[in-house]
Amino acid sequence: MSTGSNTTGGEPEVSTFIRAVNSYVAMRKLPASWEDFLPAATDARELGIDFIDAVILRTMERLGVKEIYSNDSDFDRVKWVQRVFE
């Protein structure tokens, strides 16, 4: 049950999550580009991961980011990614 309006167009939990992430002003938030989306469909199929995870990986790769703070163990399938979760 939601106690506020849903401004992100998704489930209330998504809206809550986005607001929480946005509140971490020191956290670097990176934009995805169209060039990230195109190969991500193939990556998702080949790695057996969600499309959004594949977009995140392509964005990370393009920008030279090797570390991600996530509880999503799908990122463990990618050797060059260091997943951090506490």
C-alpha positions as CSV (number, residue, x, y, z in Angstrom):
1,M,0.0,0.0,0.0
2,S,1.3,3.4,-1.0
3,T,1.2,6.4,1.3
4,G,2.3,8.9,-1.3
5,S,1.8,9.7,-5.0
6,N,3.7,7.7,-7.5
7,T,5.6,10.1,-9.7
8,T,7.9,7.7,-11.5
9,G,5.3,5.7,-13.4
10,G,6.2,2.4,-11.7
11,E,5.4,0.6,-8.5
12,P,5.5,2.6,-5.2
13,E,8.6,0.8,-4.2
14,V,10.4,2.1,-7.3
15,S,9.5,5.6,-6.5
16,T,10.7,5.2,-2.9
17,F,14.0,3.7,-4.1
18,I,14.6,6.4,-6.7
19,R,14.0,9.1,-4.0
20,A,16.3,7.3,-1.6
21,V,19.1,7.0,-4.2
22,N,18.7,10.6,-5.2
23,S,19.1,11.7,-1.5
24,Y,22.7,10.5,-1.5
25,V,24.2,13.7,-2.9
26,A,27.7,12.3,-2.8
27,M,26.7,9.2,-4.9
28,R,27.7,9.6,-8.5
29,K,24.7,8.8,-10.8
30,L,25.5,8.1,-14.4
31,P,23.4,8.5,-17.5
32,A,22.8,5.7,-19.9
33,S,22.9,6.5,-23.6
34,W,21.3,5.0,-26.7
35,E,24.6,3.4,-27.5
36,D,24.3,1.5,-24.2
37,F,20.8,0.2,-25.0
38,L,21.5,-1.3,-28.4
39,P,24.1,-4.0,-27.3
40,A,22.4,-4.5,-24.0
41,A,19.6,-6.7,-25.5
42,T,22.2,-9.1,-26.8
43,D,24.1,-9.0,-23.5
44,A,20.9,-9.7,-21.5
45,R,20.2,-12.8,-23.6
46,E,23.8,-14.1,-23.5
47,L,24.3,-13.5,-19.8
48,G,20.8,-14.5,-18.8
49,I,20.2,-11.2,-17.0
50,D,17.5,-8.6,-17.0
51,F,17.7,-6.0,-19.7
52,I,18.1,-3.1,-17.2
53,D,21.1,-4.9,-15.6
54,A,22.6,-5.2,-19.1
55,V,22.1,-1.5,-19.7
56,I,23.8,-0.8,-16.4
57,L,26.7,-3.0,-17.3
58,R,27.1,-1.3,-20.7
59,T,27.0,2.1,-19.1
60,M,29.6,1.0,-16.5
61,E,31.8,-0.4,-19.2
62,R,31.6,2.8,-21.4
63,L,32.5,5.0,-18.4
64,G,35.2,2.7,-16.9
65,V,33.3,1.9,-13.8
66,K,34.1,-1.5,-12.3
67,E,32.3,-1.3,-8.9
68,I,28.6,-1.4,-8.2
69,Y,26.7,-1.2,-5.0
70,S,23.8,-3.7,-5.5
71,N,22.1,-6.7,-3.9
72,D,21.6,-8.2,-7.3
73,S,23.7,-11.3,-7.6
74,D,23.3,-11.3,-11.4
75,F,26.2,-8.8,-11.5
76,D,28.4,-11.6,-10.1
77,R,28.3,-13.3,-13.5
78,V,30.4,-10.6,-15.0
79,K,34.1,-11.1,-14.2
80,W,35.2,-7.4,-14.5
81,V,32.5,-6.1,-12.1
82,Q,33.1,-5.9,-8.4
83,R,29.7,-6.0,-6.6
84,V,29.6,-4.4,-3.2
85,F,26.6,-5.2,-0.9
86,E,26.4,-5.0,2.9
